Amino acid sequence: MRAWDDLYPLPVPPSWVPGAAVGILSLHFIQKLLFPYFWADLRYLLKVFTYGLRMEMYRLRGRVVTVLDKFVKLAEKQPDKPFLIYEGTVHTYRDVDRRSNRVAQVFLQHEALKKGDTVALLMGNEPDFIHVWFGLAKLGCVVAFLNFNVRIRSLLHCVSSCEPKILVVGADLLGTLEEILPKLQKDVSVWVMSKDSTFPSVHTLSDKIEAASEDPVPVNRCSANNLKSAVLYIFTSGTTGLPKAAVISHLQILKGAAGLWAFGATSEDIIYITLPLYHSAASLLGIGGCIELGATCVLKKKFSASQFWSDCRRYNVTVIQYIGELCRYLCNQPVKEGEKNHKVRLAVGNGVRNDVWREFLDRFGAVKICEFYGATEGNICFMNHTGKIGSVGRTNFFYKLFFPFDLIKYDFQKDEPIRNKHGWCEKVKKGEAGLLISKVNTKNPFFGYAGSKRHTEKKLLCEVFKKGDLYFNTGDLMVQDHDNFLYFWDRIGDTFRWKGENVATTEVSDVIVMLDFIQEANVYGVSVPGHEGKAGMASLILKHNASLDLEQMYKQVVTYLPSYACPLFLRVQEKMEMTGTFKQQKFQLVDEGFNPSTITDPLYFLDNSKKTYVLLTKELHELILSGKMKL
């Protein structure tokens, strides 16, 4: 052996190699110890930078490339690839492109629509929602997505606020049309997605689509000159009052459409969308995200917890969208064998509680939960690219260069940001809850609301840290921990979230005080164990010598409010407490909740089975807390 070594001596590495190896291992150890998220942050920032660079290159070349442009190109490049799968029927990229051309041709021939005109869309989840949306977009129209859960008064307000030339109504929403038609503005042309209509002066659309040409409309109709021009109106409750039409630009759609790609989805993925398309999550992140990837979408008419995983297996779904309530509904389903037998690898959404998050992973397997934060009309977004349970996202020095934001001190009693003796707002320390504000600039604009300059101005904070600065007020309280993870804490103002929807308390109270026996109503949200968000509760003051008509109260709220906005609990008080600034006091009422053992005032619960409010007893309270009473 020695002779062999003499003949073929082993090469001796240079003296610096062991030292270099030790140095690299030491750096790796230090990085893991002090900067554990360095590589995850770097990968995410590179994606953000790459996408921003791509959009900047388009701008420098004088090209404005929209999501619709990308879809049309995909219809040419991969015409036979499934774009939508709905109730077992496959709609390819070519199919959707051609049918949307037919829609565009119908309105080009039958209506004097100009580029920039608004068309309101009142439809549920179905392929024709997308056909009509894309068809109108090809004519250069602004499409307003109406929430089909919203009832008479609020729905009429939504229609009037976006000033549409046309209202398109789905065949399954003719009952809603019948409610609003007598009070609808006479200058709004109404079309229904059917071949015949019993309504006078209402046009039918389905028959005309079948007879229309598949030829594309002139390209100059849909070509965008500016990424900041409006293309959609999506309604949001914001923080107060009736729904407001958030102006959505091409720029915002492009940013929203990049979300799935940023989380690691690819063109090979199949995305399952059960959320309503009038929501930005489903339309921008879901449908827009599919187009950005060139992927396939499985569209569900309505979320079904019992059919969810069987649908995922049937269609080989790999990416799902969720809101927190959706995950809880899935976890509340009876346990079955083979629940981890699916191909879902990513779940993208927001609002899931920590305990539900853990239970979801334990029960349904190694699904990466991709939690994010973003308001429909906002100019800031956070993405939890590391999978940290409970966090809505993560920030660092470089991210704040792209998207400047701060968390500032907030006065809960006065319901306004705290300003120091010099008039400036103050930032909170790490670990403290603060109001999230995002700087408004040319790179991160705020487009406001249609038809309401006052509401747009109310969402802006001026002179925050220095003279002349301008910030978007998200209305959300957040906490940033010492590792720079961000956590949603609560909403401020007169809004709470229930069943995945924002509920404006002033809208609910306005409906309640229409009753002749109600003097005053104070609406707020209360926490219910085992449920995301807050359930609606109304504190009532009755008029002198009046009595509470529980059946009439029930009829009033279910008639004029969407189901998620109907107060689940009522509390009758003799006196309404006010703040020092003469606003209704909510904080103490929120803390007291709906416990009949500690509250001496009469309490009532909304019982849909009996179509009335019933007395909230200790026994009923126990059933609600135990989860045996469905809310």
C-alpha positions as CSV (number, residue, x, y, z in Angstrom):
1,M,0.0,0.0,0.0
2,R,2.9,2.3,0.9
3,A,4.5,1.6,-2.6
4,W,1.2,2.4,-4.2
5,D,1.0,5.8,-2.3
6,D,4.6,6.5,-3.4
7,L,3.8,5.8,-7.1
8,Y,0.5,7.7,-7.0
9,P,0.6,10.3,-4.2
10,L,-2.7,11.9,-3.2
11,P,-3.0,15.6,-4.1
12,V,-2.6,17.8,-1.1
13,P,-5.1,20.7,-1.1
14,P,-3.8,24.3,-0.7
15,S,-3.4,25.4,2.9
16,W,-6.2,28.0,2.5
17,V,-8.9,25.4,1.5
18,P,-9.7,24.1,5.0
19,G,-9.8,27.6,6.3
20,A,-12.2,28.6,3.5
21,A,-14.4,25.6,4.2
22,V,-14.6,26.5,7.9
23,G,-15.4,30.1,7.0
24,I,-18.2,29.1,4.6
25,L,-19.7,26.7,7.2
26,S,-19.4,29.5,9.9
27,L,-21.1,32.0,7.6
28,H,-23.9,29.5,6.9
29,F,-24.3,28.8,10.6
30,I,-24.4,32.6,11.4
31,Q,-26.9,33.2,8.6
32,K,-29.2,30.4,9.9
33,L,-28.9,31.8,13.4
34,L,-29.2,35.5,12.8
35,F,-30.8,35.7,9.4
36,P,-32.9,32.5,9.1
37,Y,-35.2,33.9,6.3
38,F,-32.4,35.5,4.2
39,W,-32.8,33.1,1.2
40,A,-36.6,33.1,1.3
41,D,-36.6,36.9,1.4
42,L,-34.1,37.1,-1.4
43,R,-36.1,34.8,-3.7
44,Y,-39.3,36.7,-3.0
45,L,-37.6,40.1,-3.5
46,L,-36.1,38.9,-6.8
47,K,-39.6,37.9,-8.0
48,V,-41.0,41.3,-7.0
49,F,-38.0,43.0,-8.8
50,T,-38.3,40.9,-11.9
51,Y,-42.0,41.6,-12.3
52,G,-41.5,45.3,-11.7
53,L,-38.6,45.3,-14.2
54,R,-40.8,43.6,-16.8
55,M,-43.6,46.2,-16.4
56,E,-41.0,49.0,-16.6
57,M,-39.6,47.6,-19.8
58,Y,-43.1,47.6,-21.3
59,R,-43.4,51.3,-20.4
60,L,-40.0,52.2,-21.8
61,R,-40.9,50.5,-25.1
62,G,-44.2,52.5,-25.2
63,R,-46.2,49.3,-24.9
64,V,-49.1,49.0,-22.5
65,V,-49.7,45.2,-22.0
66,T,-52.9,44.4,-20.1
67,V,-54.1,41.1,-18.6
68,L,-56.7,41.0,-21.5
69,D,-53.9,41.4,-24.0
70,K,-52.2,38.4,-22.4
71,F,-55.3,36.3,-22.6
72,V,-55.8,37.0,-26.3
73,K,-52.2,36.0,-26.9
74,L,-52.7,32.8,-25.0
75,A,-55.8,32.0,-27.0
76,E,-53.6,32.2,-30.1
77,K,-50.7,30.3,-28.5
78,Q,-52.6,27.5,-26.7
79,P,-56.1,27.6,-28.1
80,D,-57.0,24.0,-27.1
81,K,-55.8,24.2,-23.5
82,P,-58.6,24.2,-20.9
83,F,-59.1,27.7,-19.4
84,L,-62.3,27.1,-17.5
85,I,-63.8,23.9,-16.2
86,Y,-67.4,24.5,-15.0
87,E,-69.7,21.7,-13.8
88,G,-67.7,19.2,-15.8
89,T,-67.7,21.2,-19.1
90,V,-64.4,22.3,-20.5
91,H,-64.0,25.8,-22.0
92,T,-60.7,26.2,-23.8
93,Y,-58.8,29.4,-24.2
94,R,-60.2,29.6,-27.8
95,D,-63.8,29.0,-26.6
96,V,-63.7,31.8,-24.1
97,D,-62.0,34.2,-26.5
98,R,-64.6,33.5,-29.3
99,R,-67.6,33.7,-27.0
100,S,-66.4,37.0,-25.5
101,N,-66.0,38.2,-29.1
102,R,-69.7,37.4,-29.6
103,V,-70.6,39.4,-26.5
104,A,-68.6,42.3,-27.8
105,Q,-70.3,42.1,-31.2
106,V,-73.8,42.1,-29.6
107,F,-73.2,45.3,-27.7
108,L,-71.3,46.9,-30.6
109,Q,-74.4,46.4,-32.8
110,H,-77.2,47.0,-30.3
111,E,-75.9,49.6,-27.9
112,A,-74.1,52.9,-28.6
113,L,-71.3,52.1,-26.1
114,K,-68.3,54.3,-26.2
115,K,-64.8,53.5,-25.0
116,G,-64.8,54.3,-21.3
117,D,-68.5,53.7,-20.7
118,T,-69.5,51.7,-17.6
119,V,-71.5,48.5,-17.7
120,A,-72.7,46.9,-14.4
121,L,-72.6,43.1,-14.1
122,L,-74.9,41.4,-11.7
123,M,-74.1,37.7,-12.1
124,G,-73.1,34.7,-10.1
125,N,-70.2,32.3,-10.7
126,E,-70.6,31.0,-14.2
127,P,-68.6,31.0,-17.5
128,D,-70.8,33.8,-18.9
129,F,-69.7,36.1,-16.1
130,I,-66.2,35.9,-17.7
131,H,-67.5,36.0,-21.2
132,V,-69.4,39.2,-20.6
133,W,-66.6,40.7,-18.6
134,F,-64.0,40.0,-21.3
135,G,-66.4,41.0,-24.1
136,L,-67.1,44.4,-22.6
137,A,-63.4,44.8,-21.8
138,K,-62.7,44.3,-25.6
139,L,-64.9,47.3,-26.2
140,G,-62.9,49.4,-23.8
141,C,-65.7,49.5,-21.3
142,V,-65.3,49.8,-17.5
143,V,-67.1,46.8,-15.9
144,A,-68.7,47.2,-12.4
145,F,-68.9,43.9,-10.5
146,L,-72.1,44.0,-8.3
147,N,-72.4,41.9,-5.2
148,F,-75.5,39.7,-5.7
149,N,-75.9,39.3,-1.9
150,V,-76.6,43.0,-1.5
151,R,-80.3,43.9,-1.3
152,I,-82.7,46.5,-2.7
153,R,-81.5,49.8,-1.1
154,S,-77.8,49.0,-1.2
155,L,-77.9,47.5,-4.7
156,L,-79.7,50.6,-6.1
157,H,-77.0,52.7,-4.5
158,C,-74.3,50.6,-6.1
159,V,-75.8,50.9,-9.5
160,S,-76.3,54.7,-9.3
161,S,-72.8,55.3,-7.8
162,C,-71.0,53.8,-10.9
163,E,-73.4,55.4,-13.4
164,P,-73.7,52.5,-15.9
165,K,-75.1,52.8,-19.4
166,I,-76.1,49.1,-19.2
167,L,-76.9,46.5,-16.5
168,V,-76.4,42.8,-17.3
169,V,-78.2,40.4,-15.0
170,G,-77.7,36.6,-14.8
171,A,-80.6,34.3,-15.4
172,D,-80.6,33.1,-11.8
173,L,-80.8,36.6,-10.4
174,L,-84.1,37.7,-12.1
175,G,-85.8,37.8,-8.7
176,T,-83.3,40.4,-7.6
177,L,-83.9,42.4,-10.8
178,E,-87.6,42.3,-10.1
179,E,-87.0,43.9,-6.7
180,I,-84.9,46.9,-8.1
181,L,-86.4,47.4,-11.6
182,P,-89.2,49.8,-10.6
183,K,-86.7,52.1,-8.9
184,L,-83.9,51.7,-11.4
185,Q,-82.8,54.8,-13.3
186,K,-84.7,55.0,-16.6
187,D,-81.5,55.7,-18.6
188,V,-80.0,52.4,-17.6
189,S,-80.5,49.7,-20.4
190,V,-81.2,46.3,-18.8
191,W,-80.1,43.0,-20.4
192,V,-80.7,39.5,-19.0
193,M,-78.7,36.4,-19.7
194,S,-81.6,34.4,-21.1
195,K,-83.4,33.9,-24.5
196,D,-86.7,35.4,-23.4
197,S,-87.9,37.9,-20.8
198,T,-91.2,38.7,-19.1
199,F,-90.0,42.1,-18.0
200,P,-91.0,45.1,-20.2
201,S,-88.2,47.0,-21.9
202,V,-85.6,44.4,-20.8
203,H,-83.4,43.0,-23.5
204,T,-82.3,39.3,-23.8
205,L,-78.7,38.5,-24.3
206,S,-78.3,34.7,-24.7
207,D,-80.1,34.5,-28.0
208,K,-78.2,37.4,-29.5
209,I,-74.9,35.9,-28.4
210,E,-75.7,32.7,-30.3
211,A,-76.5,34.6,-33.5
212,A,-73.5,37.0,-33.3
213,S,-70.2,36.8,-35.2
214,E,-67.0,35.4,-33.5
215,D,-64.9,37.9,-35.3
216,P,-62.8,40.1,-32.9
217,V,-63.8,43.7,-32.6
218,P,-61.4,46.5,-33.8
219,V,-58.3,46.4,-31.6
220,N,-58.4,50.1,-31.1
221,R,-61.5,49.7,-29.0
222,C,-59.7,47.8,-26.2
223,S,-56.2,49.0,-26.5
224,A,-55.1,50.8,-23.3
225,N,-53.1,54.0,-23.5
226,N,-52.3,54.1,-19.8
227,L,-51.9,51.4,-17.2
228,K,-53.5,53.8,-14.6
229,S,-56.8,54.1,-16.5
230,A,-59.9,52.6,-14.9
231,V,-61.0,49.2,-16.1
232,L,-63.1,47.8,-13.3
233,Y,-65.2,48.9,-10.3
234,I,-65.2,46.5,-7.4
235,F,-67.5,47.3,-4.5
236,T,-66.1,47.4,-1.0
237,S,-67.7,48.5,2.3
238,G,-64.5,50.5,3.1
239,T,-64.9,51.7,6.7
240,T,-68.3,53.4,6.8
241,G,-71.6,53.6,5.1
242,L,-73.0,52.0,1.9
243,P,-70.7,50.0,-0.5
244,K,-68.3,52.1,-2.5
245,A,-67.0,51.5,-6.0
246,A,-63.3,51.1,-5.8
247,V,-61.6,52.2,-9.0
248,I,-59.4,49.3,-10.3
249,S,-56.8,50.2,-13.0
250,H,-54.9,48.0,-15.4
251,L,-51.9,48.4,-13.1
252,Q,-53.8,46.9,-10.1
253,I,-55.1,44.0,-12.2
254,L,-51.5,43.2,-13.3
255,K,-50.3,43.3,-9.7
256,G,-53.2,41.1,-8.5
257,A,-52.7,38.7,-11.4
258,A,-49.0,38.2,-10.4
259,G,-50.0,36.8,-6.9
260,L,-50.2,33.1,-7.8
261,W,-47.0,33.3,-9.7
262,A,-45.2,35.0,-6.8
263,F,-46.3,32.2,-4.5
264,G,-44.8,29.6,-6.9
265,A,-47.7,28.5,-9.1
266,T,-47.0,27.5,-12.7
267,S,-48.7,27.0,-16.0
268,E,-49.2,23.3,-15.1
269,D,-51.3,24.1,-12.1
270,I,-55.1,23.7,-11.9
271,I,-56.7,26.4,-9.7
272,Y,-60.0,25.8,-7.9
273,I,-62.1,29.0,-7.4
274,T,-65.1,28.8,-5.1
275,L,-65.1,32.4,-4.0
276,P,-67.6,34.8,-5.7
277,L,-66.2,36.5,-8.9
278,Y,-67.4,39.9,-7.8
279,H,-64.6,39.7,-5.2
280,S,-61.1,40.9,-6.2
281,A,-59.6,37.7,-4.7
282,A,-61.5,35.5,-7.2
283,S,-61.4,37.8,-10.2
284,L,-58.0,39.5,-10.0
285,L,-55.9,36.9,-8.1
286,G,-57.9,33.9,-9.4
287,I,-58.9,34.5,-13.0
288,G,-56.2,37.1,-13.6
289,G,-53.6,34.7,-12.0
290,C,-54.6,31.9,-14.3
291,I,-54.1,34.2,-17.3
292,E,-50.7,35.4,-16.0
293,L,-49.6,31.7,-15.7
294,G,-51.5,30.3,-18.7
295,A,-53.0,27.8,-16.4
296,T,-56.5,26.2,-16.0
297,C,-59.2,27.3,-13.6
298,V,-62.0,25.1,-12.1
299,L,-64.9,27.4,-11.3
300,K,-67.5,26.5,-8.8
301,K,-71.0,28.1,-8.7
302,K,-70.9,28.2,-4.9
303,F,-68.6,26.9,-2.2
304,S,-69.6,23.5,-0.9
305,A,-67.6,22.0,2.1
306,S,-69.0,18.5,1.4
307,Q,-68.0,18.5,-2.3
308,F,-64.7,20.4,-1.9
309,W,-62.1,17.6,-1.7
310,S,-64.0,15.4,-4.1
311,D,-63.9,18.2,-6.7
312,C,-60.2,18.6,-6.0
313,R,-59.6,14.9,-6.7
314,R,-62.0,14.8,-9.7
315,Y,-60.3,17.7,-11.5
316,N,-56.7,17.1,-10.2
317,V,-56.7,20.5,-8.5
318,T,-53.2,21.7,-7.3
319,V,-54.0,25.3,-6.1
320,I,-57.0,26.4,-4.0
321,Q,-58.2,29.8,-3.0
322,Y,-59.7,30.4,0.5
323,I,-60.9,32.9,3.0
324,G,-60.5,32.0,6.7
325,E,-64.2,30.9,7.0
326,L,-63.7,28.4,4.1
327,C,-60.9,26.6,5.9
328,R,-62.9,26.4,9.1
329,Y,-65.9,25.0,7.2
330,L,-63.6,22.3,5.8
331,C,-62.2,21.5,9.2
332,N,-65.7,21.2,10.6
333,Q,-66.7,18.5,8.1
334,P,-66.9,14.9,9.5
335,V,-63.5,13.1,9.2
336,K,-63.3,10.7,6.3
337,E,-60.7,8.2,5.1
338,G,-58.2,9.4,2.5
339,E,-58.6,13.1,3.2
340,K,-54.9,13.6,2.3
341,N,-55.4,11.8,-1.0
342,H,-55.3,14.8,-3.3
343,K,-52.8,16.8,-5.4
344,V,-53.4,20.3,-3.7
345,R,-50.0,21.8,-2.9
346,L,-50.8,25.5,-2.5
347,A,-53.7,27.3,-0.7
348,V,-53.8,31.1,-1.3
349,G,-55.9,33.5,0.6
350,N,-56.4,35.4,3.9
351,G,-58.1,35.5,7.2
352,V,-57.4,32.0,8.6
353,R,-57.0,31.6,12.3
354,N,-53.8,30.0,13.8
355,D,-55.7,27.0,15.3
356,V,-57.6,26.4,12.0
357,W,-54.3,26.8,10.1
358,R,-52.6,24.0,12.2
359,E,-55.7,21.8,12.1
360,F,-55.9,22.2,8.3
361,L,-52.3,21.1,7.8
362,D,-52.6,18.2,10.2
363,R,-55.8,16.9,8.6
364,F,-55.4,17.6,4.9
365,G,-51.6,17.1,4.5
366,A,-48.6,19.1,3.3
367,V,-50.4,22.0,1.7
368,K,-48.4,25.2,1.7
369,I,-50.7,28.0,3.2
370,C,-49.9,31.2,1.3
371,E,-51.5,33.9,3.4
372,F,-51.6,37.4,2.1
373,Y,-52.9,40.9,3.0
374,G,-54.4,43.4,0.6
375,A,-57.4,45.7,0.4
376,T,-59.3,45.9,-2.9
377,E,-58.7,49.6,-3.3
378,G,-55.4,49.7,-1.4
379,N,-51.9,50.3,-2.7
380,I,-50.1,47.9,-0.3
381,C,-49.8,44.1,-0.2
382,F,-48.1,41.7,2.0
383,M,-47.4,38.0,1.2
384,N,-46.4,35.3,3.7
385,H,-43.8,33.6,1.5
386,T,-42.2,31.7,4.4
387,G,-45.4,29.9,5.6
388,K,-45.1,31.3,9.2
389,I,-48.3,30.3,10.9
390,G,-50.6,33.3,11.7
391,S,-48.6,35.9,9.8
392,V,-50.1,37.8,6.8
393,G,-46.7,38.6,5.4
394,R,-43.1,39.7,6.0
395,T,-41.2,42.9,5.5
396,N,-37.7,44.2,5.4
397,F,-35.6,47.2,4.5
398,F,-35.7,46.4,0.7
399,Y,-39.4,45.7,0.6
400,K,-40.1,49.1,2.2
401,L,-38.1,50.7,-0.5
402,F,-40.6,49.3,-3.1
403,F,-43.7,49.7,-0.9
404,P,-43.3,52.3,1.8
405,F,-45.6,51.8,4.8
406,D,-45.7,52.4,8.5
407,L,-47.7,51.4,11.6
408,I,-48.8,54.5,13.6
409,K,-50.3,55.0,17.0
410,Y,-54.1,55.2,17.1
411,D,-56.6,56.6,19.7
412,F,-59.4,54.1,20.0
413,Q,-61.6,56.5,22.0
414,K,-61.4,59.4,19.6
415,D,-61.2,57.0,16.6
416,E,-58.3,58.8,15.0
417,P,-54.5,58.6,14.7
418,I,-52.6,60.1,17.6
419,R,-50.6,63.2,16.8
420,N,-47.9,64.7,19.0
421,K,-47.5,68.3,20.1
422,H,-46.0,69.2,16.7
423,G,-49.0,67.7,14.8
424,W,-47.1,64.7,13.5
425,C,-48.2,61.0,13.7
426,E,-46.0,58.6,15.7
427,K,-44.8,55.2,14.8
428,V,-45.5,52.3,17.1
429,K,-42.7,50.0,18.5
430,K,-42.3,46.5,17.3
431,G,-44.8,44.2,19.0
432,E,-47.3,47.0,19.4
433,A,-50.5,47.3,17.4
434,G,-50.7,50.3,15.0
435,L,-52.7,51.6,12.1
436,L,-51.3,50.5,8.8
437,I,-50.8,53.4,6.4
438,S,-49.2,53.2,3.0
439,K,-47.4,56.0,1.2
440,V,-49.1,57.3,-1.9
441,N,-46.7,58.1,-4.8
442,T,-46.4,57.6,-8.6
443,K,-45.3,54.0,-8.2
444,N,-48.0,53.1,-5.6
445,P,-51.0,55.3,-6.4
446,F,-54.4,55.3,-4.8
447,F,-57.2,55.5,-7.4
448,G,-60.1,56.1,-5.0
449,Y,-63.8,55.5,-5.5
450,A,-66.1,56.2,-8.4
451,G,-68.5,59.1,-8.0
452,S,-67.3,60.1,-4.6
453,K,-64.5,62.5,-4.1
454,R,-65.5,62.9,-0.4
455,H,-65.0,59.1,0.2
456,T,-61.7,59.1,-1.7
457,E,-60.4,62.0,0.4
458,K,-61.5,60.4,3.7
459,K,-59.2,57.4,3.0
460,L,-56.1,59.7,2.8
461,L,-54.0,61.0,5.6
462,C,-52.1,64.2,5.0
463,E,-49.1,65.7,6.8
464,V,-48.3,62.4,8.6
465,F,-44.6,62.7,9.2
466,K,-43.7,65.8,7.3
467,K,-45.3,68.6,5.3
468,G,-46.7,67.5,2.0
469,D,-46.6,63.7,2.5
470,L,-49.7,61.6,1.7
471,Y,-50.7,58.2,3.0
472,F,-53.5,55.7,2.3
473,N,-55.4,54.8,5.5
474,T,-56.1,51.0,5.3
475,G,-58.3,51.1,8.4
476,D,-56.5,48.0,9.7
477,L,-54.5,47.6,12.8
478,M,-51.4,45.4,12.4
479,V,-48.5,44.2,14.6
480,Q,-44.9,43.8,13.4
481,D,-42.9,41.4,15.5
482,H,-39.1,41.5,16.1
483,D,-38.6,39.1,13.2
484,N,-40.4,41.6,10.9
485,F,-43.5,39.3,10.4
486,L,-46.8,41.2,10.2
487,Y,-50.0,40.1,11.9
488,F,-53.5,41.4,11.3
489,W,-54.9,42.6,14.7
490,D,-58.3,44.3,14.1
491,R,-60.3,46.8,12.0
492,I,-60.9,50.3,13.1
493,G,-63.9,52.5,12.6
494,D,-67.4,51.3,11.8
495,T,-66.6,48.0,10.0
496,F,-66.2,44.4,11.1
497,R,-65.7,41.2,9.1
498,W,-68.0,38.2,9.1
499,K,-68.4,35.3,6.7
500,G,-65.4,36.7,4.7
501,E,-67.3,40.0,4.0
502,N,-66.8,43.5,5.4
503,V,-69.9,44.7,7.2
504,A,-70.5,48.5,7.4
505,T,-72.2,49.2,10.8
506,T,-73.7,52.4,9.6
507,E,-75.5,50.6,6.7
508,V,-77.0,48.1,9.1
509,S,-78.1,50.7,11.7
510,D,-79.7,52.8,8.9
511,V,-81.8,49.8,8.0
512,I,-82.8,49.1,11.6
513,V,-83.8,52.7,12.4
514,M,-86.3,52.7,9.5
515,L,-88.6,50.7,11.8
516,D,-91.1,52.9,13.6
517,F,-90.4,51.5,17.1
518,I,-86.6,52.0,17.0
519,Q,-85.2,55.3,18.3
520,E,-81.5,54.5,17.9
521,A,-79.3,51.5,16.9
522,N,-75.7,51.0,17.6
523,V,-74.2,48.2,15.5
524,Y,-70.9,46.5,16.3
525,G,-69.1,43.1,16.0
526,V,-68.6,40.6,18.7
527,S,-66.3,37.6,18.8
528,V,-67.8,34.1,18.8
529,P,-65.5,31.2,19.8
530,G,-64.6,29.0,16.9
531,H,-65.5,31.5,14.3
532,E,-63.4,33.9,12.2
533,G,-64.2,37.6,12.2
534,K,-67.0,39.1,14.4
535,A,-70.7,38.4,14.4
536,G,-73.1,41.4,14.1
537,M,-74.8,42.7,17.2
538,A,-77.1,45.7,17.6
539,S,-77.8,47.7,20.7
540,L,-81.3,49.2,20.5
541,I,-83.1,52.1,22.1
542,L,-86.9,51.9,21.7
543,K,-89.1,54.9,21.1
544,H,-91.2,56.1,24.0
545,N,-94.0,53.7,24.9
546,A,-93.0,51.4,22.0
547,S,-92.4,47.6,22.2
548,L,-89.9,45.5,20.3
549,D,-91.5,43.6,17.4
550,L,-89.1,40.7,16.9
551,E,-90.8,39.3,13.8
552,Q,-90.9,42.7,12.1
553,M,-87.2,43.2,13.1
554,Y,-86.3,39.9,11.5
555,K,-88.2,40.7,8.3
556,Q,-86.6,44.1,8.1
557,V,-83.0,43.0,8.3
558,V,-83.4,39.9,6.0
559,T,-85.2,42.0,3.4
560,Y,-82.8,44.9,3.2
561,L,-79.5,43.4,4.2
562,P,-77.3,40.6,2.8
563,S,-77.3,37.6,5.0
564,Y,-73.8,38.2,6.4
565,A,-74.8,41.7,7.5
566,C,-77.9,40.7,9.5
567,P,-77.2,41.2,13.2
568,L,-77.2,37.8,14.9
569,F,-77.7,39.4,18.4
570,L,-79.8,42.2,19.7
571,R,-79.5,44.0,23.0
572,V,-82.2,46.4,24.2
573,Q,-80.9,49.3,26.4
574,E,-82.5,52.2,28.1
575,K,-79.7,54.6,27.4
576,M,-77.0,54.8,24.7
577,E,-73.5,55.6,25.9
578,M,-71.6,58.2,24.0
579,T,-67.9,59.1,23.6
580,G,-66.4,62.5,24.5
581,T,-66.8,63.4,20.8
582,F,-70.5,62.5,20.8
583,K,-70.1,59.2,18.9
584,Q,-71.8,56.0,19.9
585,Q,-69.7,54.1,22.5
586,K,-68.8,50.7,21.1
587,F,-65.7,49.4,22.9
588,Q,-67.5,48.5,26.2
589,L,-70.3,46.8,24.3
590,V,-67.8,44.8,22.2
591,D,-66.0,43.7,25.4
592,E,-69.3,42.7,27.1
593,G,-70.3,40.5,24.1
594,F,-73.6,38.6,24.2
595,N,-73.4,36.6,27.5
596,P,-76.8,36.6,29.2
597,S,-75.1,35.5,32.5
598,T,-73.3,38.9,32.8
599,I,-75.6,41.2,30.9
600,T,-78.8,42.3,32.6
601,D,-80.3,43.9,29.4
602,P,-82.6,41.7,27.3
603,L,-80.7,39.8,24.6
604,Y,-82.1,38.2,21.5
605,F,-80.7,35.8,18.8
606,L,-81.6,35.6,15.1
607,D,-83.3,32.3,14.5
608,N,-83.7,31.6,10.8
609,S,-85.7,28.4,11.4
610,K,-88.4,30.4,13.2
611,K,-88.0,33.5,11.0
612,T,-87.8,35.8,14.0
613,Y,-85.5,36.9,16.8
614,V,-85.8,34.7,20.0
615,L,-84.8,35.4,23.6
616,L,-81.1,34.5,24.1
617,T,-81.2,32.2,27.2
618,K,-78.2,30.7,29.0
619,E,-79.0,27.4,27.4
620,L,-79.0,28.9,23.9
621,H,-75.8,30.8,24.7
622,E,-74.1,27.5,25.6
623,L,-75.2,25.9,22.3
624,I,-73.7,28.8,20.4
625,L,-70.4,28.6,22.3
626,S,-70.2,24.8,21.8
627,G,-70.7,25.1,18.1
628,K,-73.9,23.1,18.2
629,M,-76.0,26.1,17.0
630,K,-75.2,26.9,13.4
631,L,-74.4,30.6,12.8
